[in-house]
Amino acid sequence: MKMNHRILEQAIGYRFKKKSNLELALTHPSFRYENTEAKDDNQRLEYLGDAVLSLISAEYLFKNNPTAREGDMSQLRSRLTEDRKLAQIGATLGIGPYLRLGHGEEKNGGATRASNLADGVEALIGAAWIDGGARAVNKIFKKVFLPELEGLKSATVQSNPKGDLQEYTQSHGFGIPEYKTTEIVGPEHNRIFTKEVTACKKTWKASAGSKREAERRAALQALKELTKGLD
């Protein structure tokens, strides 16, 4: 059954000039395999969309976060464009029912499969680039991806407390924070590590199931105490 794509276009914030571009973006390889009239599927558009989304995301982060470190921007871009996030976006947009699937794929739940939803989102980006260039993709980015990005930015506040602590100590005339392991307890498959951080002539401790997480928690404790009353 041929579906009206108007609702999907409203959801992504872009109306395709050539509906064939949109239709191709929604054509799963299984549909092409089972239907001889289908000359192509969305895999090439998926490849293009992956690159375009990465570029548009990087450009936005670069222009709108002038003081952000390269690592922080890369982390945000990676979290925004990872398959799991794209699948969530695809489900929110309601892409599933619009996907053109082969009978076997459809019968086996292909319309709700995370990989198909993620691929569909990337293919839509690629198709929009072909259909309307950067202007089209930026419209979709603003409508669909920007709210997600802002949510990720809020969720990652102080997600890098070790880096933030180092910046604090150096900006206040102290050296780089020093970390050391003070205790390891538990069986090998369930170890608990206690790490100690010394910064600004004070020491904090924290424990976790990995050295990295214990260091992060110790740094977060240090930051909270050192910056208390500065907010």
C-alpha positions in Angstrom: 0.0 0.0 0.0 1.4 3.4 -1.0 1.6 5.7 2.0 1.1 9.5 2.1 4.5 10.9 3.2 3.2 14.3 4.2 3.1 13.5 7.9 6.7 12.2 7.8 7.8 15.3 6.0 6.2 17.5 8.6 7.9 15.5 11.3 11.4 16.1 9.8 10.7 19.7 8.8 11.4 19.3 5.1 9.2 18.7 2.1 11.0 16.9 -0.7 11.0 18.4 -4.2 11.4 15.0 -5.8 9.3 12.4 -3.9 11.4 9.7 -5.6 14.4 10.8 -3.4 12.2 10.3 -0.3 10.9 7.0 -1.5 14.4 5.7 -2.2 15.5 6.7 1.3 12.7 4.5 2.7 13.5 1.5 0.5 15.1 -1.3 2.4 17.4 -3.8 0.6 15.0 -6.6 1.3 12.3 -4.8 -0.8 14.6 -4.4 -3.7 15.6 -8.0 -3.5 12.0 -9.1 -3.7 10.7 -6.6 -6.2 12.2 -6.4 -9.7 10.7 -3.0 -10.4 12.8 -1.5 -7.6 16.1 -0.5 -9.2 17.9 0.6 -6.0 17.7 0.7 -2.2 18.7 3.1 0.5 22.2 1.8 1.3 24.1 4.4 -0.8 21.9 7.2 0.7 22.7 5.8 4.1 26.4 6.1 3.4 26.0 9.7 2.3 23.7 10.7 5.1 26.2 9.4 7.7 28.9 11.7 6.3 26.6 14.6 5.9 25.1 14.4 9.4 28.6 14.2 10.9 29.6 17.3 9.0 26.5 19.3 9.8 26.8 18.3 13.5 30.5 19.3 13.6 29.8 22.6 12.0 27.0 23.5 14.4 29.1 22.5 17.4 32.1 24.5 16.2 30.1 27.6 15.5 28.0 27.6 18.6 30.5 26.5 21.2 33.6 28.8 20.8 35.2 27.7 24.0 34.5 24.0 23.8 37.5 21.6 23.6 37.9 19.3 20.6 37.4 16.2 22.7 34.1 17.5 24.1 32.7 18.4 20.7 33.8 15.0 19.3 32.0 13.3 22.2 28.8 15.2 21.6 28.8 14.6 17.9 29.5 10.9 18.4 26.6 10.5 20.9 24.3 12.4 18.6 25.1 10.2 15.5 25.5 6.8 17.1 23.2 4.1 15.9 21.3 3.8 19.2 20.4 7.5 19.2 19.5 7.4 15.5 17.2 4.5 16.1 15.5 6.4 18.9 15.1 9.4 16.6 13.7 7.2 13.9 11.1 5.7 16.3 10.1 9.2 17.5 9.6 10.4 13.9 7.6 7.3 13.2 9.7 6.1 10.2 8.9 2.5 10.7 5.5 2.3 8.9 6.9 4.2 5.9 9.8 1.8 5.3 9.4 -0.3 2.2 10.4 -3.8 3.4 10.4 -7.2 1.8 7.7 -9.6 3.1 10.2 -11.6 5.2 11.7 -8.5 6.8 8.3 -7.0 7.5 7.0 -10.3 9.0 10.0 -10.5 11.3 9.4 -7.0 12.8 11.6 -5.0 10.4 9.6 -1.9 10.8 10.6 -1.6 14.5 14.2 -3.0 14.2 16.7 -0.5 15.6 19.2 -1.0 12.7 16.5 -0.3 10.1 15.3 2.8 11.9 18.9 4.1 12.2 19.7 3.4 8.6 16.4 5.0 7.5 17.3 8.2 9.4 20.7 8.4 7.7 19.2 7.7 4.4 16.7 10.5 4.8 19.6 12.9 5.5 21.4 11.7 2.4 18.2 12.0 0.3 17.6 15.5 1.6 21.2 16.5 0.7 20.6 15.2 -2.9 17.2 16.9 -3.0 18.0 20.3 -1.5 21.6 20.5 -0.4 22.9 21.9 2.8 19.9 24.2 3.3 17.5 21.2 3.3 19.7 19.2 5.7 20.0 22.2 8.1 16.2 22.5 8.2 16.0 18.8 9.3 18.9 19.3 11.7 17.2 22.3 13.4 13.9 20.5 13.7 15.0 17.0 14.6 18.6 16.9 15.9 19.1 20.2 17.6 16.6 19.4 20.5 18.4 16.0 20.9 21.8 17.8 21.0 20.7 20.3 23.6 19.5 17.4 25.7 22.8 15.6 25.4 24.7 18.8 26.3 22.6 19.1 29.5 23.2 15.5 30.4 26.9 15.8 30.0 27.5 18.7 32.3 30.5 17.8 34.3 30.8 14.5 32.4 34.5 15.2 32.2 35.3 16.2 35.8 38.9 15.2 35.5 39.5 17.7 32.7 37.5 20.3 34.5 39.5 19.8 37.7 42.8 20.1 35.8 41.6 23.3 34.3 40.6 24.6 37.7 43.9 23.8 39.4 46.0 25.2 36.6 44.0 28.4 36.4 44.5 28.9 40.1 48.2 28.5 40.1 48.4 24.8 41.2 49.9 21.8 39.3 48.2 19.0 37.6 46.0 16.8 39.9 47.7 13.6 41.0 45.8 10.3 41.1 46.8 7.1 42.9 45.2 3.8 43.8 44.9 3.4 47.5 42.9 0.1 47.8 41.6 -2.8 45.7 39.1 -5.2 47.3 36.8 -8.0 46.1 37.3 -11.0 43.8 38.9 -10.6 40.4 35.5 -10.6 38.6 34.0 -8.0 41.0 36.8 -5.6 42.0 36.2 -2.3 43.8 38.9 0.3 43.3 39.5 3.2 45.6 41.3 6.2 44.0 42.7 9.3 45.6 43.2 12.6 43.9 45.4 15.4 45.3 44.7 18.9 44.0 45.2 22.4 45.5 47.0 20.8 48.5 43.9 18.8 49.4 42.9 15.1 48.9 39.7 13.4 48.0 38.8 9.6 47.7 36.2 7.7 45.9 35.5 4.0 45.0 34.0 2.3 42.0 34.0 -0.9 39.9 36.7 0.6 37.6 39.8 2.8 38.1 38.5 5.3 35.6 35.1 5.7 37.3 36.7 5.9 40.7 39.0 8.7 39.4 36.0 10.5 37.9 34.1 10.4 41.1 37.0 11.6 43.1 37.5 14.5 40.7 33.8 15.3 40.9 34.0 15.5 44.7 37.0 17.8 44.5 35.3 20.1 42.0 32.2 20.3 44.1 34.2 21.4 47.2 36.6 23.7 45.4 33.9 25.5 43.5 31.4 25.6 46.3 29.9 29.1 46.6 31.1 30.1 43.1 27.9 29.3 41.2 
